[in-house]
Amino acid sequence: MKASKYIVPGIIAAFSLVVIWASLQLDTSPPMIVGDGMQPRPFPIFLMVLNLLLLGLLIWQLRGTPHEPRPIEPFVTWGTMLLLGLFYLLTVYLDLFIGIAVVMFAMCLLWGERRLHVALGVALLTPLCVFALFDKVLQIRFPRGILTNWYYG
C-alpha cells in the first residue's frame, strides 16, 4: 500500500479542518452581510463536515484499488480552467453577466459545439435566467457592473 495515494486526501482533510477552525473563530456579523437568520459560523462548518464525510468515502474506495499513473488531462480540461480564470477577471473588472455570457459561449465552442447559434443561445439565455431567478424571484441584487449599473440605474 503506497502512502502517495493518500497525499491529496490528506491535503483536503487539512484544508477542511483549517476552515472549520477558522469558522469557529468567527463572532456574529452584521445582518447586511449574511441576513437576519443566518450567522457566518454554521454554513462553512456544514460544508467542511460534508467534505470530510465524502473524503472518508474516497479513502475507503482508495484502500482496495491499486494506484496507477493517470494520463495527462486533455486540452478541454485545461481550457476550462483558463476560462474560469477569465470568468473571474471579467466578473471583477466588467460585469458578472458579461463574464457568464463570454465564458459560456467560449466553453460551448471549447467542448465541441459546432453550431454558433446554439452556443450563442446558451451564452445569452444562461445569464438571463440567472438574473431572472435571483433578481426577480429571490429578490437578490447583484453587485454593480456595466450591465447591472444600467439596469439598476
N, C-alpha and C positions, 0 to 999 in steps of 0.2 A: 504494500500500500504506500503510494507516494504521497508525501505531505504537500507537494506542489499543487495538487488539485484543490487544496483547502485554503490557498492564499487568498483568492478572490472572496470566498465566503467569509474569511476572517476579516478582510478589509471592510466588507459590507456590515458585518456584525459590529466592528469597532465604530464605524460611522453611525450606525443606528443607536448605539449606546451613548455616543457623544451628543447626538441630537436629543435623546431622552434626558440626559443630564442637563443640557442647556435649557430645555423646556421647563425642567423643574426649578431652574433659577429665575424664571420669569415671575414677576408680580402681575398685578392686573394692568390692563392697558386701557386707554381712553375708548369710549364707546364708538367714536367716529372711525376707529381703525378696524375693530373686529365686530361691531354690532352690539346690541344690548344684551343678548343672551349667551354669547359665546366668549369665553376667555381664551387667551393665547396658549394656555398650557395643554389642554386635552387633545387637540387635533394632531399636533406633531407626535405626541406620545402614542396616540392610537395608530397613526401610520407606521411608526417605527416598531411597535409591537407586532403589527401585521407583517411588516418587513421581516422581523426576526422569526415569526412563525413560518413564513414562506422559505426563509433561509434554512430553518430546520428541516423542512421537506426537501430542499435542494441537497443538503448534506446527506440525508437519508438515501436519496437517489444516487448520490456520488459513491456511496460505500461499495456497491456491487459492480459498478461499471469500470472497465479499465480506462485509464487516462490516455487518450490518443491525441496527437497533434492535429489541429484543425487547419484547413486551408485558409488562405487569406481571403477576407471578405471581398465580394465583388464591388465594382465601382458604384453601383446603385447605393450600397450601404454608406460608403464614404461621401458620395454626393449628397445623400440625405442629411448626413451630419453637417456638411458645409452649408446646405440650405437652411438648416435650423440656426446656424450661426448668422446667416444672412437675415433670417427672420428676426432675430434679436436686434440686430443693428437697425433694420427698417422700423421695428416697433419703437425703439428708443428714440431714433432721430427723425422719423417721419410720422407714422401713424400705425396703430395696431391693424386696422383693416387694409391698409396698403400692404403691410407685411404679409397678412394672411393671403391676400389675392396674388401677390407676386410669387410667394413661395408655393402656394397650391398649384399655380399654373406651371411653374418650373418642375415641381415634383411630379405632376402628371406626365410631363414630357420625359423626365428622367426615368420614370418607371415604365415607359414604353407606350404611352397613349399617343397614337398617330393622328387622331382626328383633333385638329386645333379647336374646332367649335366645342367639342366635349371638354377639353382642358380649360377653355375659356369659360364655359358654363360652370364648371366646378369652381374655378377661381373667383367667379363673381357671386355665385349662389352661396358658397360657404360663408364668407364674411357677412352677407346679407342675412342669412339665417341666424348666425351667431348674434348679430346686432339685434334682430327682431326678438330673439329669445331673451337676451339679457336686458335690453333697454325697455322693451315694451311689456314683456310678460313678467319678468322678475324685477323690473324697475331698478336695475343696477346701472349707474352711469359709468361710462368708460373714461379712461384718462385722456387728457387733451392731446390732440394731434391735428394734422392738417384737416382730415375729414370730420373729426369729431368737433373741432372748433367751428367748422362751417355749419354742422348740424345743430349743435347746442347754442350757437350764437354768441 
